[in-house]
Structures are given as structure tokens and as C-alpha cells.
Amino acid sequence: MLTLKGLAILAFVMASPTMAAHGATGLDGTVSVSPARPGPQHIGAPSVAPLAKMVVRVRRSDGHEVAHATSDDQGRFTVSVPVGTYDVVVDVQGAALPRCPVTPARVRDGQLTRVQIVCDSGMR
């Protein structure tokens, strides 16, 4: 029989993204754009919007691509890569906008490293 403390631990483990992925090693993240609208931001209105169908490239420090993924309709992506340190790059296919930062990520064994990439839409 589970105690209240046991239930709390079980709930934490079940909610953990690394446990949900059954020990997967790689990256789990989102790609979004901000500001999402031109002009002043309004209270309560979202200032960030997901970027769908963006190719996310994972590169070693020498620039060699080891994997890539495409973001879904909510800007989410997951990609399996070996343990290591990487640069995560959103491929804007030569477009001037949005401008997306190169995001460093350190992947550990049996974990999905969370990456949040917020690209600049250029709207002001």
C-alpha cells in the first residue's frame, strides 16, 4: 500500500520528462518567435508564438551535424543524440528573419535536455 509520501514521489517520477521517455538520451525543446505581433504588447495577449515546421539542427563544436528534427504545430521537437555538448540551430533557410540564436546544450546519459529557442521576429 502506498503512503501519501510514496504517492507524491510516484507522481513526480511519472511527470518527469526523462522518465516519460524511458531513459532516452537527447534533446527535447520548443522553437518560438517573439514578438508575435507588431507594435506595443497588450496585457494578457501572448507575446510569443510557436514556430511550426522549422528544421532544428544539432551540431558538434566542429560544425558537423549529428541530427535534426522538425518542430510540430506547437513548435515542439525531440531528437535523440549521444551524450555530449552541442549547438542547436534553427534552419531559417537563408531568410533574414526570424533571427534565431545558436543555443548550446549539454546532453547527459539517459536524459532529455530541455532547450527553449526564442527567435527574434524583427517586429517592433
C-alpha positions in Angstrom: 0.0 0.0 0.0 1.3 3.4 -1.0 1.7 6.1 1.6 1.0 9.8 0.9 4.8 10.3 0.5 5.0 7.4 -1.8 2.2 8.7 -4.0 3.9 12.1 -4.2 7.2 10.5 -5.3 5.4 8.4 -7.8 3.6 11.5 -9.2 6.9 13.3 -9.5 8.6 10.4 -11.3 5.6 9.9 -13.7 5.7 13.7 -14.6 9.4 13.7 -15.2 10.1 14.1 -19.0 13.2 11.9 -18.8 11.1 9.1 -17.2 8.3 9.6 -19.7 10.9 9.0 -22.5 12.1 5.8 -20.7 15.6 6.9 -20.3 16.0 8.4 -23.8 19.2 10.4 -24.4 18.8 13.6 -26.4 17.1 17.0 -26.7 13.5 18.0 -26.1 12.5 21.6 -26.8 10.5 24.3 -28.4 11.0 26.9 -31.1 9.1 30.1 -30.8 9.1 33.7 -32.1 8.8 37.0 -30.2 7.4 39.5 -30.5 4.5 37.7 -32.1 2.7 40.9 -33.2 4.0 44.4 -34.3 3.5 47.4 -32.1 3.0 47.6 -28.3 2.3 44.4 -26.4 -1.1 44.3 -24.7 -1.6 43.0 -21.2 -2.8 39.4 -21.4 -2.0 39.0 -25.1 0.7 36.4 -25.8 3.9 38.0 -27.0 5.4 34.6 -28.1 4.1 32.3 -30.8 5.3 28.8 -31.7 7.3 28.3 -34.9 5.9 25.2 -36.7 7.7 23.1 -39.3 11.1 24.6 -38.5 14.2 22.3 -39.0 16.3 22.2 -35.9 19.9 21.1 -36.5 22.1 19.6 -33.8 25.8 20.2 -34.4 29.1 19.3 -32.6 31.5 22.2 -31.8 33.3 21.4 -35.1 30.1 22.2 -37.0 29.3 18.6 -38.0 25.6 18.0 -37.9 24.8 14.9 -35.8 21.0 15.0 -36.0 18.0 17.1 -37.0 14.3 17.3 -36.2 11.3 19.3 -37.4 9.1 21.3 -35.0 5.5 20.3 -34.8 2.5 22.7 -34.9 3.2 23.8 -31.3 6.9 24.4 -32.0 8.0 21.3 -30.1 10.7 18.9 -31.2 12.6 15.9 -29.8 15.8 14.4 -31.1 18.0 11.5 -30.0 21.7 12.3 -29.8 24.6 10.7 -27.9 26.0 12.2 -24.7 27.9 15.4 -25.5 27.9 19.1 -25.9 26.1 20.6 -28.9 25.0 23.7 -30.6 21.3 23.7 -31.5 20.5 25.8 -34.6 17.1 26.6 -36.2 17.5 26.5 -40.0 15.8 29.6 -41.4 17.0 28.7 -44.9 18.8 31.9 -45.5 16.0 34.2 -44.6 16.9 37.4 -42.8 14.0 36.9 -40.3 13.4 35.4 -37.9 16.8 35.6 -36.3 17.3 32.5 -34.1 20.2 32.2 -31.6 22.6 29.4 -31.6 21.7 27.6 -28.4 24.3 25.5 -26.5 23.1 22.2 -24.9 24.8 19.6 -22.8 23.3 16.1 -23.2 23.7 13.6 -20.3 23.2 9.8 -20.5 19.5 8.7 -20.0 18.2 12.3 -20.0 16.4 14.6 -22.4 18.0 18.0 -22.1 15.3 20.8 -22.4 16.1 23.5 -24.9 13.9 26.6 -25.5 14.8 28.6 -28.5 13.1 32.1 -28.9 13.7 33.7 -32.3 13.5 37.4 -32.9 10.7 38.2 -35.4 12.2 41.6 -36.1 8.8 43.3 -35.4 8.9 46.4 -33.3 
